[in-house]
Amino acid sequence: MEDELKRLLAAELRAEALVEEANRERERLIHQARDDARAAEQRFEARLPELRNAFLSKAEERASQAVAELTRRYEERRAQLRAMAKEHEREAVGAAIALLIDPDWE
């Protein structure tokens, strides 16, 4: 019976040692994970200016494209309106001449 108690006591001591080792390993892993997370956060923060500049560059490019498209549309519309104005001017001049020549013209 005494041998059995000694074996149980030895097994308990080994189990406690394993639990202690597992706790130390858990704490080490937790610290390592925290350190890794801090390092990743620092790398991300270090890249923020680069990411911001890339975003701004793309935004400026899209804005330039939008301005170019709006300018093109404006010029097309301006040309259409200018052509319509010349046509209406010709019609008005023709109508004015016709009215001067023939006051009864309508």
N, CA, C and O of each residue as an XYZ file, in Angstrom:
424
protein
N       0.816     -1.181      0.000
C       0.000      0.000      0.000
C       0.866      1.253      0.000
O       0.554      2.251     -0.650
N       1.977      1.171      0.758
C       2.879      2.311      0.841
C       3.524      2.590     -0.518
O       3.709      3.752     -0.882
N       3.864      1.556     -1.263
C       4.439      1.737     -2.604
C       3.421      2.406     -3.538
O       3.765      3.257     -4.359
N       2.174      1.995     -3.386
C       1.135      2.576     -4.217
C       0.958      4.052     -3.906
O       0.793      4.857     -4.823
N       0.989      4.416     -2.659
C       0.886      5.829     -2.266
C       2.087      6.612     -2.775
O       1.948      7.748     -3.230
N       3.266      6.002     -2.698
C       4.469      6.678     -3.201
C       4.351      6.896     -4.716
O       4.701      7.958     -5.231
N       3.853      5.876     -5.416
C       3.682      6.016     -6.866
C       2.626      7.087     -7.180
O       2.811      7.886     -8.098
N       1.544      7.102     -6.436
C       0.513      8.121     -6.636
C       1.059      9.515     -6.341
O       0.780     10.468     -7.068
N       1.840      9.621     -5.268
C       2.445     10.908     -4.917
C       3.418     11.338     -6.008
O       3.433     12.504     -6.400
N       4.228     10.408     -6.498
C       5.173     10.722     -7.581
C       4.416     11.119     -8.842
O       4.810     12.063     -9.525
N       3.327     10.407     -9.161
C       2.518     10.735    -10.334
C       1.886     12.114    -10.182
O       1.810     12.878    -11.145
N       1.429     12.433     -8.960
C       0.853     13.755     -8.697
C       1.902     14.842     -8.867
O       1.620     15.894     -9.440
N       3.107     14.594     -8.372
C       4.184     15.577     -8.515
C       4.526     15.780     -9.994
O       4.733     16.909    -10.439
N       4.585     14.676    -10.753
C       4.859     14.797    -12.191
C       3.728     15.566    -12.886
O       3.977     16.395    -13.761
N       2.497     15.282    -12.489
C       1.342     15.978    -13.067
C       1.401     17.463    -12.748
O       1.143     18.296    -13.617
N       1.738     17.799    -11.511
C       1.871     19.219    -11.135
C       2.995     19.878    -11.922
O       2.867     21.025    -12.351
N       4.093     19.157    -12.111
C       5.203     19.702    -12.896
C       4.768     19.932    -14.342
O       5.127     20.939    -14.953
N       3.993     18.993    -14.884
C       3.493     19.155    -16.251
C       2.536     20.343    -16.343
O       2.578     21.111    -17.305
N       1.682     20.485    -15.343
C       0.754     21.623    -15.319
C       1.539     22.927    -15.242
O       1.227     23.885    -15.949
N       2.555     22.966    -14.386
C       3.394     24.179    -14.258
C       4.071     24.487    -15.591
O       4.092     25.634    -16.036
N       4.614     23.465    -16.215
C       5.282     23.653    -17.511
C       4.286     24.137    -18.556
O       4.595     25.029    -19.345
N       3.099     23.555    -18.563
C       2.059     23.976    -19.511
C       1.653     25.429    -19.258
O       1.430     26.187    -20.202
N       1.557     25.815    -17.982
C       1.230     27.212    -17.650
C       2.318     28.156    -18.121
O       2.029     29.218    -18.672
N       3.573     27.771    -17.906
C       4.687     28.618    -18.376
C       4.650     28.741    -19.898
O       4.843     29.825    -20.447
N       4.400     27.624    -20.567
C       4.336     27.637    -22.034
C       3.165     28.505    -22.509
O       3.293     29.255    -23.477
N       2.034     28.397    -21.824
C       0.872     29.227    -22.167
C       1.205     30.703    -22.013
O       0.900     31.508    -22.893
N       1.827     31.057    -20.900
C       2.216     32.455    -20.670
C       3.210     32.922    -21.730
O       3.120     34.044    -22.229
N       4.161     32.046    -22.069
C       5.141     32.399    -23.100
C       4.437     32.643    -24.436
O       4.752     33.598    -25.146
N       3.488     31.776    -24.770
C       2.744     31.937    -26.023
C       1.907     33.208    -26.020
O       1.811     33.900    -27.034
N       1.305     33.510    -24.878
C       0.517     34.746    -24.768
C       1.417     35.967    -24.979
O       1.063     36.879    -25.726
N       2.578     35.982    -24.319
C       3.513     37.105    -24.486
C       4.006     37.189    -25.926
O       4.116     38.278    -26.490
N       4.299     36.045    -26.510
C       4.762     36.028    -27.898
C       3.677     36.554    -28.829
O       3.963     37.321    -29.749
N       2.440     36.147    -28.594
C       1.325     36.629    -29.424
C       1.148     38.132    -29.270
O       0.910     38.836    -30.252
N       1.262     38.620    -28.056
C       1.156     40.075    -27.830
C       2.277     40.809    -28.543
O       2.049     41.829    -29.194
N       3.495     40.282    -28.417
C       4.638     40.911    -29.089
C       4.452     40.898    -30.605
O       4.726     41.886    -31.285
N       3.983     39.765    -31.119
C       3.733     39.682    -32.558
C       2.658     40.671    -32.991
O       2.781     41.310    -34.036
N       1.606     40.796    -32.188
C       0.526     41.741    -32.511
C       1.036     43.181    -32.487
O       0.697     43.980    -33.360
N       1.849     43.505    -31.487
C       2.428     44.862    -31.421
C       3.309     45.128    -32.633
O       3.258     46.207    -33.223
N       4.123     44.133    -33.003
C       5.006     44.299    -34.161
C       4.189     44.487    -35.437
O       4.517     45.331    -36.271
N       3.127     43.700    -35.587
C       2.268     43.840    -36.772
C       1.600     45.215    -36.790
O       1.487     45.842    -37.844
N       1.165     45.673    -35.640
C       0.539     46.992    -35.548
C       1.542     48.095    -35.900
O       1.198     49.052    -36.593
N       2.764     47.960    -35.426
C       3.796     48.950    -35.749
C       4.119     48.946    -37.242
O       4.307     50.002    -37.847
N       4.181     47.736    -37.838
C       4.431     47.670    -39.287
C       3.290     48.336    -40.047
O       3.511     49.054    -41.022
N       2.057     48.083    -39.584
C       0.902     48.699    -40.239
C       0.957     50.215    -40.113
O       0.749     50.934    -41.091
N       1.236     50.696    -38.908
C       1.313     52.143    -38.700
C       2.433     52.761    -39.518
O       2.311     53.889    -39.996
N       3.527     52.020    -39.680
C       4.639     52.530    -40.490
C       4.232     52.633    -41.963
O       4.736     53.486    -42.695
N       3.326     51.768    -42.387
C       2.888     51.774    -43.784
C       1.741     52.743    -44.052
O       1.380     52.965    -45.208
N       1.163     53.323    -43.001
C       0.018     54.211    -43.192
C       0.306     55.355    -44.171
O      -0.517     55.611    -45.050
N       1.442     56.051    -44.051
C       1.696     57.123    -45.030
C       1.737     56.596    -46.470
O       1.220     57.234    -47.387
N       2.351     55.438    -46.653
C       2.419     54.839    -47.990
C       1.018     54.491    -48.497
O       0.686     54.765    -49.651
N       0.205     53.892    -47.640
C      -1.158     53.542    -48.020
C      -1.979     54.794    -48.327
O      -2.756     54.828    -49.281
N      -1.789     55.819    -47.499
C      -2.525     57.077    -47.698
C      -2.130     57.718    -49.018
O      -2.984     58.181    -49.774
N      -0.812     57.742    -49.293
C      -0.349     58.340    -50.546
C      -0.872     57.581    -51.759
O      -1.246     58.188    -52.762
N      -0.899     56.251    -51.667
C      -1.422     55.457    -52.774
C      -2.914     55.755    -52.978
O      -3.377     55.900    -54.109
N      -3.651     55.842    -51.875
C      -5.074     56.154    -51.965
C      -5.287     57.535    -52.573
O      -6.124     57.705    -53.460
N      -4.527     58.523    -52.095
C      -4.668     59.884    -52.622
C      -4.295     59.946    -54.095
O      -4.944     60.642    -54.876
N      -3.256     59.222    -54.472
C      -2.836     59.203    -55.868
C      -3.942     58.651    -56.755
O      -4.243     59.220    -57.804
N      -4.547     57.549    -56.337
C      -5.637     56.967    -57.115
C      -6.843     57.908    -57.158
O      -7.496     58.052    -58.191
N      -7.127     58.544    -56.022
C      -8.257     59.477    -55.972
C      -8.007     60.664    -56.901
O      -8.916     61.110    -57.600
N      -6.777     61.173    -56.908
C      -6.448     62.290    -57.802
C      -6.549     61.862    -59.258
O      -7.014     62.625    -60.105
N      -6.116     60.648    -59.544
C      -6.205     60.142    -60.910
C      -7.663     60.042    -61.351
O      -8.015     60.454    -62.457
N      -8.512     59.489    -60.475
C      -9.945     59.383    -60.803
C     -10.565     60.769    -60.961
O     -11.393     60.988    -61.845
N     -10.163     61.698    -60.104
C     -10.698     63.057    -60.199
C     -10.268     63.705    -61.514
O     -11.065     64.380    -62.166
N      -9.014     63.502    -61.900
C      -8.531     64.055    -63.174
C      -9.302     63.470    -64.349
O      -9.662     64.184    -65.285
N      -9.552     62.170    -64.292
C     -10.322     61.535    -65.359
C     -11.744     62.096    -65.408
O     -12.286     62.332    -66.488
N     -12.340     62.306    -64.246
C     -13.690     62.855    -64.187
C     -13.718     64.271    -64.744
O     -14.629     64.635    -65.488
N     -12.717     65.067    -64.381
C     -12.643     66.446    -64.893
C     -12.460     66.432    -66.402
O     -13.088     67.221    -67.109
N     -11.605     65.544    -66.903
C     -11.388     65.454    -68.348
C     -12.677     65.061    -69.062
O     -13.000     65.617    -70.111
N     -13.408     64.112    -68.504
C     -14.673     63.682    -69.104
C     -15.694     64.824    -69.088
O     -16.383     65.062    -70.080
N     -15.784     65.522    -67.962
C     -16.720     66.652    -67.886
C     -16.322     67.768    -68.855
O     -17.183     68.398    -69.469
N     -15.033     68.005    -68.987
C     -14.556     69.029    -69.924
C     -14.907     68.635    -71.353
O     -15.355     69.469    -72.141
N     -14.703     67.356    -71.687
C     -15.049     66.871    -73.034
C     -16.543     67.051    -73.305
O     -16.935     67.531    -74.369
N     -17.367     66.665    -72.340
C     -18.823     66.824    -72.504
C     -19.216     68.286    -72.650
O     -20.064     68.647    -73.466
N     -18.569     69.120    -71.828
C     -18.860     70.556    -71.888
C     -18.518     71.099    -73.270
O     -19.299     71.854    -73.849
N     -17.375     70.727    -73.796
C     -16.957     71.228    -75.110
C     -17.903     70.735    -76.200
O     -18.239     71.483    -77.118
N     -18.336     69.463    -76.100
C     -19.288     68.939    -77.079
C     -20.600     69.722    -77.012
O     -21.144     70.127    -78.039
N     -21.089     69.926    -75.819
C     -22.356     70.652    -75.646
C     -22.213     72.097    -76.098
O     -23.122     72.649    -76.719
N     -21.068     72.716    -75.789
C     -20.827     74.103    -76.207
C     -20.834     74.207    -77.733
O     -21.391     75.148    -78.300
N     -20.203     73.220    -78.392
C     -20.177     73.218    -79.859
C     -21.588     73.044    -80.411
O     -21.951     73.695    -81.391
N     -22.390     72.170    -79.794
C     -23.774     71.985    -80.238
C     -24.569     73.271    -80.082
O     -25.296     73.683    -80.986
N     -24.419     73.898    -78.923
C     -25.163     75.141    -78.672
C     -24.704     76.256    -79.610
O     -25.515     77.051    -80.086
N     -23.401     76.305    -79.871
C     -22.879     77.328    -80.785
C     -23.459     77.110    -82.191
O     -23.854     78.067    -82.856
N     -23.509     75.844    -82.642
C     -24.067     75.530    -83.966
C     -25.548     75.885    -84.007
O     -26.031     76.454    -84.986
N     -26.272     75.542    -82.927
C     -27.695     75.883    -82.877
C     -27.893     77.400    -82.889
O     -28.806     77.908    -83.540
N     -27.031     78.115    -82.166
C     -27.148     79.582    -82.126
C     -26.906     80.175    -83.508
O     -27.614     81.096    -83.915
N     -25.906     79.655    -84.245
C     -25.646     80.164    -85.598
C     -26.823     79.878    -86.514
O     -27.212     80.726    -87.317
N     -27.394     78.674    -86.394
C     -28.547     78.311    -87.221
C     -29.737     79.215    -86.911
O     -30.410     79.696    -87.822
N     -29.990     79.443    -85.642
C     -31.101     80.330    -85.254
C     -30.821     81.768    -85.672
O     -31.733     82.509    -86.040
N     -29.557     82.149    -85.612
C     -29.202     83.507    -86.054
C     -29.483     83.657    -87.551
O     -30.046     84.662    -87.987
N     -29.080     82.632    -88.345
C     -29.365     82.680    -89.790
C     -30.869     82.759    -90.044
O     -31.333     83.538    -90.876
N     -31.620     81.937    -89.309
C     -33.078     81.957    -89.480
C     -33.656     83.318    -89.098
O     -34.547     83.837    -89.771
N     -33.134     83.894    -88.000
C     -33.633     85.200    -87.553
C     -33.264     86.279    -88.565
O     -34.078     87.146    -88.882
N     -32.034     86.221    -89.068
C     -31.627     87.216    -90.075
C     -32.484     87.047    -91.327
O     -32.936     88.037    -91.904
N     -32.709     85.815    -91.749
C     -33.558     85.553    -92.928
C     -34.971     86.062    -92.704
O     -35.570     86.663    -93.596
N     -35.503     85.821    -91.511
C     -36.852     86.285    -91.207
C     -36.893     87.802    -91.160
O     -37.858     88.411    -91.624
N     -35.852     88.423    -90.603
C     -35.813     89.894    -90.531
C     -35.732     90.487    -91.932
O     -36.414     91.468    -92.229
N     -34.896     89.897    -92.805
C     -34.780     90.400    -94.178
C     -36.115     90.216    -94.907
O     -36.583     91.105    -95.619
N     -36.713     89.037    -94.709
C     -38.001     88.784    -95.360
C     -39.048     89.775    -94.875
O     -39.867     90.248    -95.663
N     -39.028     90.090    -93.590
C     -39.991     91.042    -93.043
C     -39.727     92.447    -93.570
O     -40.665     93.206    -93.815
N     -38.443     92.800    -93.749
C     -38.119     94.117    -94.299
C     -38.542     94.216    -95.750
O     -39.043     95.247    -96.198
N     -38.336     93.141    -96.472
C     -38.688     93.150    -97.911
C     -40.202     93.084    -98.080
O     -40.772     93.799    -98.904
N     -40.848     92.226    -97.299
C     -42.299     92.038    -97.428
C     -42.915     92.171    -96.041
O     -42.948     91.195    -95.292
N     -43.400     93.344    -95.687
C     -43.970     93.553    -94.364
C     -45.147     92.619    -94.054
O     -45.458     92.432    -92.878
N     -45.795     92.044    -95.020
C     -46.907     91.141    -94.781
C     -46.448     89.702    -94.552
O     -47.268     88.825    -94.281
N     -45.164     89.461    -94.659
C     -44.633     88.102    -94.513
C     -44.754     87.636    -93.060
O     -44.527     88.401    -92.122
N     -45.111     86.380    -92.902
C     -45.188     85.822    -91.541
C     -44.582     84.488    -91.509
O     -44.547     83.851    -90.457
